[in-house]
C-alpha cells in the first residue's frame, strides 16, 4: 500500500471513529512519531479515542500531556482502565485537560482501583494541602494556602471525573462525593480564615450547608449555600465573639470563592440566612431560633429542609439542627403553607420567563427541569412529613424513594421522576465539566450537543438522540410535577374530615388555580360523586383527589370532570366498575386523560360506558384483525335473518363499530398505534360494517320479494375508503355493481340490486345511539345524475366509451372490497385497463389533470380561509401528495406492477423503487401526508367534529391538538406543518406541474 493510500485509509478510519476533522487528527498523530512525543499511539489508544465524547478534544489534550511526559503513551497501551479514564476525561473536559497540562503528575490519580474516598479522607487531604493539622479541634492553615487548596481540590475532582465518566459510580454517588469534597474545602477554607483572624479562638463557628450542598447532591460547579451559626467560647464576650466569627465567615467565603492563578472553586452563597442579604452574616443559635419562631416565611422553612452541618464546630452544628428541624415540620401545618409554596413556584417561573430568554433550554429552572422534580418532592415531604418521619431526608432521590414506599407517589411516577432526575443531573454534570463553569443551559450548537450525546452513550445521531431524550424527560417531569405539586390541594377539595374541610371560597380559588374554568360547577360534580356513605362514594372519595390532578394535566379539566361524573352515574352501581376503579389505577388515569382531552372519545364512551374496560392495558387497545371483526359482525346478522329484525341486526353491527372506533381512537390518543395503522383499522371497521349491512339488506329484500335475489351485488370502495386511508370523520365513498344470474332479465336484476343498495343506505342512516356512517355514492359514473347501481356490463360499456380523465383518476382508488369474490374480480378486470392504461395517458390528458388540479385549488377552498392552513387542499396538503402519486400511476402503472395499488404511500414507494421519483421527494411527500393526516385525526378527536383546517383560533383546542401530537408548544405544531407543507409543495411543483426549479 502506498503512502497516499495509507493516509487515505487512516483518515477514513479516524472519520469512522468520530473525529470531526480527520485530516487534522491524522497530521497530529503523524507528529507523535518523533521521539520527543513519546512515540506513536498504537491502535488500542486510537480506538479508545474514538470512544470518547469528543475525539478531537481528547486527542489534543493527550498530545499536550505526552509532550510533558513522553512515557505516557506506553502506560496508556499497558493499562486499559487508566486509558479509559484519562481519555474519557480529556474527551469531555477542556478545563481538566488544561489542569493536567499544568500539573501532569496528577494523571496518576486515574490509575489503580476505582475506590471512592471517605469524607474523612477528603477533609484530611485538603487540610494538609493548606498546611493545617487534620487532628486539631480547630485547624489553622499555614500562610499562602489558596493555590494549594485549588490544586488539591482539582486533583480530587479529576479522580472523581475519571470514575464518573467511565460509569464506575452512579450520578447520586458523584453528587454525594462532590458534596463531601465541598465540605472538606469549606473546612480548609475555615482553616485559612483562622490563620487570617487573630482572635478566632473567641468563637465557636459552625457552617450549615443548604440547598444541594445540604442535600448531598452537589454539582461539579455550583454555588455552595451556607448559613453560619456561632457561639462565644466559655468566658468570652458575646459581642467580641460574634465579631471574630463574622470575620472568620467572611474570610472563609473569600478563601473558597476568590480567583487565584489556579482558578477558583465556587461561590459561597450565604443569602439563605435569616433576613437574607440585609441580615447579619453570623447569628447565635438563640438568634436563629427566635427568627424562625417569629418572622420566617414559608420558603425559608422549605429551604431548611436541606440544612446539614458541613464544617466547623460539629457539636454546635448538631445543636442548630436539633433546634431548627422541628420547626420545618410544624410550618407545613400552617393554613396557607401549600398555597404559599405554590405561589412561590409560580413567581419563580414568571421571573425566569421575564429574565431569561433561554428558558426552554434551562435544565434546572425550565419546564420539566430539575427544579420541578425538587419542588414537587419537597412539597410532598413537607405536607406528609409532619406525620411520617421516614420522609425527613434532605436528598431528593432518597426522599422520592421514601414517598414512593409510603404510597404518597405512585411507583411508576416515582421511577419516571428518578430516571429523569438522574438524566438531567448527568447532563448538568457533563455541561459543567467542559469548562468547569457553573451552567444549566443546554447548548444550541451541534458540536456541543454531539459531545453530550456521545458522553451519554447515545447511538445514531448523538445530537438528535440527546435532544429527543431530553425533551421526552422534560415533558414527563412537567406532567408528573404538576400532578404531584397540586395533589395536596386536591385532597383538601375532595372530602376531608370536617375539621380540615376547605371553605367553598378557598376550594373554588384552588380549583381555578389548577385550570378549572368553572370551579363552582366542579365543586357540584365533586359533591355529587362523593356524598353519602355508600361504597361508590367511598371509592370516589379515594380516587377524586388524584383524578382532579389528572384532569388538570389535560387541556379541558371541566369537560373531564363532567364526563367522569356522567360515566360514573351510568355505571356507578355496577360491581365490576367499582372494582375496576379501585384496583386498576391505569384505567382511572387513562379515563381522566381521555375525558379531558377528546370530545370524540367522550361521546363514544358516553354512548356505551362499559367500553371503559378496554382501558386496562395496551393489548386491549390493539386494533382487531379484520377477519375477527367480520366473523363477529356476520354472526350478529345471522341471528337476525327475518325482515323485522334487519334493523336490530344493523344496530348491533353499528354498536360493534362504535366499540372498535373507541378502541382505535383511544389507542391513537395514547400513542399505541401510528397514523397508518389508524387509517387501516378505520377502513377495516367501515368495510366490515358495510359488508354486514349489505348482508342484512339482502336478507330483508329477499324476505320482501319472497324469492332469492336474482343477482349478485358488490360494493366498490372509492376515495379514501378504497385507498384504505379513512379518518375518523370520513364518509364511505362507494359504487354498487351487480350481475344478473343466468336467465334473469337485466331489468329485474337492476330493480332488486337498487332495492338492496337503498336498503343498505337506510339501515346505516337510521337514528341510533351509535355514531353515523355516511354512504356517499357520488363518485359513480355520471355522478349524482347517474343510476345508483349499474350492472357489470353497464360499467364496462360506460368506461369503454365515455369515461373522462378524472374518472380514470378516481378509479385508481377503487377497491372492490365487499361482495362475491367472482364479481369483485370481474369488476377489477373491467376497470384495470381504464385506470392503468396501456402506454400511459396522453399529454393532453396530463394537461387536463393539471388544469383540474389548479381549478380545484382555486375554487374549492372555503372563502376567507388561509390556504396555507388547509390540510387537504392547501399547498403541500393531502391533495398535492395524492395527485402526484395518481399522475405517476396513470402514466406508468401499465408498465410498473408496484404502482397498481389504491394506497397513496405504497404508490410513492413503488415509484422510488422503479426510479420514477427521487427517494428524497418520496420522503418529503410521505412525511407531509402523515403529518396532515395526524393533525386531521387529532382535530377530530379533540373537537368531535371533522375539519381540514389547522386549528389556530381556539386556544384550548390548539393546545389540546398540539399536546396530542407531542409538540411542546402550539407554535411548534404550526411551524412544523408549514415546513413540511412548503417542502411538499416544492416537490409537487416539480413532479406534478413540471415546474423545474
Secondary structure, 3 states (H helix, E strand, C coil): CCHHHHHHHHHHHHHHHCCCCHHHHHHHHHHCCCHHHCCCCCHHHHHHHHCCCCHHHHHHHHHHHHHHCCCHHHHHHHCHHHHHHHHHHHHHCHHHHHHHHHCHHHHHHHCCCCCCCCHHHHHHHHHHHCCCCCCCCCCCCCCCCHHHHHHHHHHHHHHHHHHHHCCCCCHHHHHHHHHHHHHHHHHHHHHHHHHHCCCHHHEEEEEEECHHHHCCCCCCCCCEEEEEEEEECCCCCHHHHHHHHHHHHHHHHHHHHCCECCECCCCEECCCCCCHHHCCCEECHHHHHHHHHHCCCHHHHHHHCCCEEEEECHHHHHHHHHHHHHHHHHHCCCCCHHHHHHHHHHHHHHHHHHHCCCHHHECCCCCCCHHHHHHHHHHHHHHHCCCCHHHCCCCHHHHHHHHHHCCCCCHHHHHHHHHHHHHHHHHHHHHHHHHCCCCCECCCCHHHHHHHHHHCCCCCCHHHHHHHHHHHHHHHHHHHHHHHHHHHHHHHHHHCCHHHCCCHHHHHHHHHHHCCCCHHHHHHHHHHHHCCCCHHHHHHHHHHHHHHHHHHHCCCHHHHHHHHHHHHHHHCCCHHHHHHHHHCHHHHHHHHHHHCCCHHHHHHHHHCHHHHHHHHCHHHHCCCCHHHHHHHHHHHHHCCCCHHHHHHHHHHHHHHHHHHHHHHHHHHHCCCCCHHHHHHHHHHHHHHHHHHHHHHHHHHHHHHHCCCCCEEEEEEECHHHHCCCCCCCCCEEEEEEEEECCCCCHHHHHHHHHHHHHHHHHHHHCCCCCCCCCEECCCCCCHHHCCCEEEHHHHHHHHHHCCCHHHHHHHCCCEEEECCHHHHHHHHHHHHHHHCCCCCCCHHHHHHHHHHHHHHHHHCCCCCCCHHHECCCCCCCHHHHHHHHHHHHHHHCCCCHHHCCCCHHHHHHHHHHCCCCCHHHHHHHHHHHHHHHHHHHHHHHHHCCCCCECCCCCHHHHHHHHHHCCCCCHHHHHHHHHHHHHHHHHHHHHHCCCCCC
